[in-house]
Amino acid sequence: MKQSLVITATLIAIFLFASGQCKKEDGEKLAYFDCDYYSYFPNEGIPTLTPEDSTEIAEFLVKSGIYTKRYLEWENYGGTMYYFMPYFKNKIDTMLFNRYLISGEPIDKQKPIFKSLNWFDLCNLIMSEAVFTGTVVDRQYIRDSTKCLWFGIKNVYRVEEVLHSYFPLKKGSYLLESRTGGYSGACTPSGQEEIFTYETHQESYSVGNKALFVASSQGYARFFMGRRYLTGNFNDEYCPNMFTMLTNSNSWNHEKTKDMKQFCKQNF
């Protein structure tokens, strides 16, 4: 009888412990979708771009052959200027930038520069805060009937191997990303049915996908410098620890992935 009671008590303790573990994991799963779960960068509010900065960067982009003056005047998009701000703040490797991305004359951005990598590929690598191999471990679709949001999808990534990073990052770390698409929510005009949209390269960022990823907080933050946010109806809340995963109009096949890894190992 006494032995039976001991066995029963042991089984109950195991059950309670397992239940507690499940609750902890469930809580962590929900937590990693929250901005406050991460502390990679200080919370200094929405970044700003002064007219002086914008003018300086625009002149640099034209002089370097990256964009034409006509293109920048037509685009009139502060997000483009802000994206290149790290070059002026010495937050990236400016020597790499000068070596691979500057020509002094109009650049053929589709032409291979480093093995199979073209200007766009190298720009993504050089301008990024981190390059890593990892897995998309979770996704959240945001449904908000009161706010119109540009970023309707959150992805969580778990790092396997760090190829390059400007902030503390290691195997097992999580990164949070915002992507466009998802439910239209309050963006839908009154009386019309809510729609659901997929963005380009959606299949490359599906849960369970293992790949090489190029993370950029600058690529995420540039939205808050642009026309869509400043003059539109979007009500996204800025998160200092949010990223976007940079991609290209061309898919990153096995050859490009291999060349990107080699570029990182040689240059970072």
DRENMI-258679 format. One record per residue (C-alpha): residue number from 1; x, z, y. Coordinates in pm, whole numbers. Layout:
NUM / X / Z / Y
...
REM end
This chain:
1 / 0 / 0 / 0
2 / 277 / 98 / 240
3 / 468 / -219 / 153
4 / 157 / -429 / 222
5 / 121 / -268 / 564
6 / 485 / -344 / 647
7 / 445 / -709 / 544
8 / 122 / -737 / 744
9 / 285 / -583 / 1053
10 / 581 / -817 / 1018
11 / 356 / -1123 / 997
12 / 162 / -1011 / 1305
13 / 486 / -960 / 1498
14 / 606 / -1307 / 1402
15 / 274 / -1457 / 1507
16 / 281 / -1278 / 1843
17 / 641 / -1382 / 1905
18 / 560 / -1744 / 1823
19 / 255 / -1730 / 2050
20 / 469 / -1593 / 2329
21 / 722 / -1873 / 2282
22 / 451 / -2136 / 2297
23 / 317 / -1990 / 2619
24 / 665 / -1988 / 2770
25 / 727 / -2351 / 2675
26 / 385 / -2453 / 2806
27 / 463 / -2277 / 3132
28 / 801 / -2446 / 3159
29 / 642 / -2782 / 3085
30 / 406 / -2737 / 3377
31 / 680 / -2596 / 3601
32 / 914 / -2894 / 3578
33 / 657 / -3107 / 3759
34 / 685 / -2875 / 4061
35 / 932 / -2944 / 4340
36 / 1028 / -2576 / 4362
37 / 1147 / -2579 / 4000
38 / 1462 / -2760 / 4119
39 / 1735 / -2661 / 4364
40 / 1973 / -2955 / 4372
41 / 1947 / -2997 / 4749
42 / 1854 / -2760 / 5036
43 / 1503 / -2782 / 5179
44 / 1567 / -2910 / 5531
45 / 1230 / -3078 / 5580
46 / 1152 / -3447 / 5608
47 / 1471 / -3634 / 5706
48 / 1486 / -3810 / 6040
49 / 1634 / -4133 / 6171
50 / 1718 / -4146 / 6541
51 / 1698 / -4472 / 6739
52 / 2075 / -4448 / 6790
53 / 2135 / -4418 / 6416
54 / 1901 / -4706 / 6346
55 / 2079 / -4931 / 6595
56 / 2424 / -4841 / 6462
57 / 2325 / -4903 / 6101
58 / 2152 / -5231 / 6183
59 / 2463 / -5361 / 6362
60 / 2677 / -5256 / 6065
61 / 2448 / -5431 / 5813
62 / 2458 / -5755 / 6012
63 / 2833 / -5745 / 6074
64 / 2898 / -5673 / 5706
65 / 2693 / -5973 / 5593
66 / 2444 / -5755 / 5404
67 / 2141 / -5858 / 5612
68 / 2085 / -6100 / 5896
69 / 1969 / -5983 / 6238
70 / 1662 / -6203 / 6202
71 / 1571 / -6037 / 5873
72 / 1602 / -5686 / 6014
73 / 1398 / -5776 / 6324
74 / 1131 / -5929 / 6103
75 / 1127 / -5636 / 5863
76 / 1137 / -5366 / 6134
77 / 1153 / -5109 / 5858
78 / 1326 / -4777 / 5922
79 / 1349 / -4712 / 5549
80 / 1613 / -4982 / 5510
81 / 1829 / -4828 / 5782
82 / 1786 / -4480 / 5638
83 / 1881 / -4595 / 5289
84 / 2233 / -4679 / 5413
85 / 2271 / -4356 / 5612
86 / 2492 / -4189 / 5342
87 / 2764 / -4444 / 5424
88 / 2783 / -4310 / 5779
89 / 2758 / -3946 / 5669
90 / 3036 / -3991 / 5409
91 / 2802 / -3881 / 5131
92 / 2903 / -4173 / 4909
93 / 3233 / -4339 / 4822
94 / 3279 / -4560 / 5129
95 / 3589 / -4724 / 4981
96 / 3383 / -4851 / 4686
97 / 3115 / -4968 / 4926
98 / 3369 / -5159 / 5137
99 / 3535 / -5313 / 4833
100 / 3228 / -5441 / 4651
101 / 2939 / -5466 / 4899
102 / 3090 / -5594 / 5225
103 / 3181 / -5955 / 5289
104 / 3169 / -6023 / 5663
105 / 2956 / -6330 / 5599
106 / 2617 / -6382 / 5429
107 / 2639 / -6254 / 5072
108 / 2509 / -6426 / 4762
109 / 2356 / -6112 / 4614
110 / 2276 / -6272 / 4279
111 / 2634 / -6378 / 4207
112 / 2822 / -6157 / 3954
113 / 3089 / -5940 / 4119
114 / 3197 / -5694 / 3849
115 / 3156 / -5855 / 3507
116 / 2780 / -5927 / 3477
117 / 2683 / -5698 / 3767
118 / 2568 / -5857 / 4092
119 / 2545 / -5710 / 4443
120 / 2211 / -5542 / 4378
121 / 2337 / -5373 / 4061
122 / 2652 / -5245 / 4233
123 / 2461 / -5133 / 4541
124 / 2233 / -4925 / 4319
125 / 2530 / -4760 / 4148
126 / 2733 / -4696 / 4463
127 / 2440 / -4571 / 4672
128 / 2302 / -4344 / 4398
129 / 2348 / -3968 / 4373
130 / 2368 / -3980 / 3994
131 / 2399 / -4219 / 3701
132 / 2315 / -4081 / 3359
133 / 2186 / -4163 / 3014
134 / 1881 / -3966 / 2915
135 / 1518 / -3960 / 2807
136 / 1185 / -3972 / 2987
137 / 1036 / -3651 / 2846
138 / 707 / -3623 / 3033
139 / 475 / -3793 / 3280
140 / 201 / -3678 / 3511
141 / -64 / -3895 / 3675
142 / -188 / -3743 / 3999
143 / -561 / -3764 / 4066
144 / -648 / -3644 / 4415
145 / -986 / -3726 / 4564
146 / -897 / -3579 / 4906
147 / -549 / -3725 / 4971
148 / -434 / -4085 / 4972
149 / -96 / -4086 / 4794
150 / 171 / -4356 / 4773
151 / 343 / -4184 / 4482
152 / 84 / -4139 / 4208
153 / 315 / -4085 / 3912
154 / 571 / -3814 / 3832
155 / 829 / -3858 / 3558
156 / 1058 / -3589 / 3419
157 / 1397 / -3691 / 3276
158 / 1630 / -3492 / 3053
159 / 1999 / -3574 / 3093
160 / 2209 / -3662 / 2789
161 / 2536 / -3786 / 2943
162 / 2642 / -3776 / 3308
163 / 2836 / -4087 / 3414
164 / 2847 / -3999 / 3783
165 / 2690 / -3736 / 4006
166 / 2736 / -3602 / 4359
167 / 2558 / -3276 / 4273
168 / 2579 / -3030 / 3980
169 / 2431 / -3209 / 3680
170 / 2497 / -3159 / 3310
171 / 2361 / -3235 / 2967
172 / 2016 / -3081 / 2930
173 / 1940 / -3085 / 3305
174 / 1601 / -3211 / 3420
175 / 1533 / -3452 / 3706
176 / 1197 / -3513 / 3872
177 / 1095 / -3859 / 3990
178 / 805 / -3997 / 4193
179 / 688 / -4351 / 4126
180 / 420 / -4567 / 4284
181 / 107 / -4664 / 4095
182 / -141 / -4453 / 3905
183 / -485 / -4356 / 4035
184 / -587 / -4466 / 4383
185 / -768 / -4137 / 4455
186 / -863 / -4098 / 4821
187 / -697 / -4433 / 4900
188 / -1012 / -4597 / 4762
189 / -1258 / -4690 / 5040
190 / -1580 / -4489 / 5039
191 / -1838 / -4629 / 4800
192 / -1585 / -4821 / 4591
193 / -1469 / -4736 / 4241
194 / -1129 / -4573 / 4194
195 / -867 / -4805 / 4048
196 / -560 / -4752 / 3831
197 / -248 / -4963 / 3877
198 / 81 / -5006 / 3695
199 / 396 / -5066 / 3893
200 / 676 / -5307 / 3810
201 / 908 / -5194 / 3528
202 / 649 / -4942 / 3410
203 / 745 / -5010 / 3048
204 / 1107 / -4913 / 3119
205 / 1001 / -4562 / 3221
206 / 757 / -4474 / 2943
207 / 767 / -4128 / 2789
208 / 1020 / -4120 / 2506
209 / 1226 / -4407 / 2645
210 / 1601 / -4350 / 2620
211 / 1817 / -4549 / 2861
212 / 2067 / -4548 / 3145
213 / 1910 / -4430 / 3471
214 / 2028 / -4452 / 3832
215 / 1887 / -4167 / 4042
216 / 1854 / -4176 / 4420
217 / 1694 / -3912 / 4643
218 / 1768 / -4147 / 4933
219 / 1563 / -4417 / 4766
220 / 1272 / -4174 / 4746
221 / 1310 / -4033 / 5099
222 / 1321 / -4377 / 5264
223 / 945 / -4403 / 5215
224 / 899 / -4130 / 5477
225 / 1096 / -4340 / 5729
226 / 887 / -4654 / 5679
227 / 572 / -4810 / 5816
228 / 357 / -4718 / 5517
229 / 400 / -4348 / 5581
230 / 438 / -4345 / 5961
231 / 146 / -4575 / 6039
232 / -58 / -4571 / 5718
233 / -306 / -4335 / 5559
234 / -73 / -4185 / 5300
235 / -45 / -3807 / 5283
236 / 242 / -3753 / 5040
237 / 432 / -3424 / 5075
238 / 808 / -3461 / 5097
239 / 1014 / -3293 / 4823
240 / 1390 / -3249 / 4887
241 / 1463 / -3246 / 4512
242 / 1271 / -3560 / 4424
243 / 1432 / -3882 / 4307
244 / 1344 / -4240 / 4241
245 / 1515 / -4434 / 3966
246 / 1668 / -4747 / 4113
247 / 1608 / -5073 / 3934
248 / 1646 / -5445 / 3987
249 / 1419 / -5747 / 3967
250 / 1629 / -5847 / 3666
251 / 1604 / -5628 / 3357
252 / 1914 / -5432 / 3263
253 / 1995 / -5581 / 2926
254 / 2256 / -5448 / 2683
255 / 2540 / -5635 / 2856
256 / 2453 / -5503 / 3201
257 / 2410 / -5149 / 3072
258 / 2754 / -5165 / 2911
259 / 2908 / -5303 / 3231
260 / 2742 / -5033 / 3442
261 / 2889 / -4763 / 3219
262 / 3231 / -4923 / 3248
263 / 3202 / -4949 / 3626
264 / 3119 / -4579 / 3650
265 / 3406 / -4477 / 3425
266 / 3653 / -4685 / 3625
267 / 3536 / -4596 / 3972
268 / 3380 / -4248 / 3981
REM end
